[in-house]
Amino acid sequence: MTTLSPSRWRRILPDANGWRALPLLAVVLIVFDYSLGGLLTQSVKGSDGLTLQHFEEAWTTNAYLHVFVDTLRVSLLSTALCVLLGYPLAYWMRGLDKRFRAMVLALVLMTFWVSILVRTYAWIVVLGNAGLVNRLLLGTGLIHEPLTLLYSEFGVTIGMANVLLPFLVLPLLTAMLRIDDRLLHAAASLGASRFAIFWRVFFPLSLPALGSCVLLLFMLSLGAYFIPAVLGGGKVPLVGNLLDTLINETSEWALAAAISTMLLGFSLGVFWVYLRLNRMTETKL
C-alpha cells in the first residue's frame, strides 16, 4: 500500500488562502448544487419510481424539438452578430488614445446603467410597423409597405445582440490590450503587411479570448426569457419561454425539469467541445 508524500498532500490539500474559500464553496454547493440536484431528481421522478418518460416525451414531441431548434438558431445568430460587431469595435478601441478609449469605453458601459427592460422595449419603437426603421424605408421609397421586423426571429436576434454585445466587447478589449505591441512591430520590421500582421499575429493571439466570449454569449442566449417574450410577442417561443409555460401555466414540473436537464447537458457538451478545440489550438501554437 503506497502512502502519499508530504509534497503530494500539499498539492491535494488547499493552502492557507484556499482554506478561506471553503465557506464560499459550501455556500455554492448548498445554493446551486442542491437546487441542481433537485432538478435532476425531479426529471427522473415518476409515480412508480424512477422513470425516463419525461425525457422521452421531451425528445419525441415535435413542438418541443422545434422550440429547441429555434433557440439554437437564434442563439447562434445573436452570438455571430455580436462577434461581427464587437470584434471590430474592440480592435478599433485598442488603437485609440487612452483618453478617447476611456470615452468610448464609458459609452459601452452606459448600457449597463440602463435597465434591460427599458432597452428591450425601446426596440419596439425602432422595429415596429410605425417605427423608425420602417418609416425611414418608406420615406426613401425602398419599400411600399412596412416590414415585419418586430415579433419575429429578426427582432429577437437584434434585441439579444444589443443586450449581449457589451459582454463581448469589454473582456475582449481587455485581452487585446494585453497583447504585446513589440510582437506586431517585429512582424512589421520583417516586411509583413498590415493585413498579414493582423491575420497571422494579432488574431491568433486574441482567439482564445474571443472563444471564451463566444461561449459566454452563447450560454447566456440559450436561457434568454425576457427578450423573446417582449420582442417575440409570443410568436418566437424559446426554451426559457417554454419552461415558463410548463411551470406557471400547465404545472408540468417534471417535464420542465427534463427539458432543463437536456439543455444543461447540451451546454456541458458545448463547453467540452470548446475545451477540446482550445487545447488543440494551444498545441498547434
Long-range contacts (C-beta under 8 A, 24 or more apart in sequence): 36-264, 39-257, 39-260, 39-261, 40-257, 40-261, 42-253, 42-254, 42-257, 43-254, 43-257, 43-258, 43-260, 43-261, 45-254, 46-254, 54-254, 54-255, 54-257, 54-258, 55-258, 55-261, 55-262, 57-255, 57-258, 58-255, 58-258, 58-259, 58-262, 59-262, 64-242, 64-259, 67-237, 67-238, 67-239, 67-241, 67-242, 68-239, 68-262, 68-263, 70-153, 70-236, 70-237, 70-238, 71-222, 71-238, 71-239, 72-222, 73-153, 74-153, 74-156, 74-157, 74-160, 74-221, 74-228, 74-236, 74-238, 75-160, 75-218, 75-221, 75-222, 75-224, 76-218, 77-153, 77-157, 78-156, 78-157, 78-160, 78-161, 78-164, 78-217, 78-221, 79-164, 79-214, 79-217, 79-218, 79-221, 81-157, 81-158, 81-161, 82-161, 82-164, 82-165, 82-168, 82-217, 83-168, 83-210, 83-214, 85-161, 85-165, 86-165, 86-168, 86-169, 86-172, 86-213, 87-168, 87-172, 87-210, 89-169, 90-168, 90-169, 90-172, 90-173, 90-176, 91-176, 93-169, 93-173, 94-173, 94-176, 94-177, 105-173, 108-166, 108-169, 108-170, 109-166, 109-170, 111-165, 111-166, 112-166, 116-163, 116-226, 116-227, 117-226, 119-162, 119-163, 120-159, 120-163, 120-226, 120-227, 120-230, 120-231, 121-230, 123-150, 123-155, 123-158, 123-159, 123-162, 123-231, 124-150, 124-230, 124-231, 127-154, 127-155, 127-158, 127-231, 150-231, 150-233, 151-231, 151-232, 151-233, 151-234, 151-235, 151-236, 152-232, 152-235, 152-236, 153-232, 153-236, 155-231, 155-232, 155-236, 156-227, 156-228, 156-231, 156-232, 156-236, 156-238, 158-231, 159-227, 159-230, 159-231, 160-221, 160-224, 160-227, 160-228, 163-227, 164-217, 164-220, 164-221, 167-213, 167-216, 167-217, 167-220, 168-213, 168-214, 168-216, 168-217, 171-209, 171-212, 171-213, 171-216, 172-206, 172-209, 172-210, 172-213, 174-209, 175-206, 175-208, 175-209, 176-206, 176-209, 179-205, 179-206, 204-285, 207-281, 208-278, 208-281, 208-282, 211-274, 211-277, 211-278, 215-270, 215-271, 215-274, 218-270, 219-267, 219-270, 219-271, 222-263, 222-266, 222-267, 223-263, 239-263
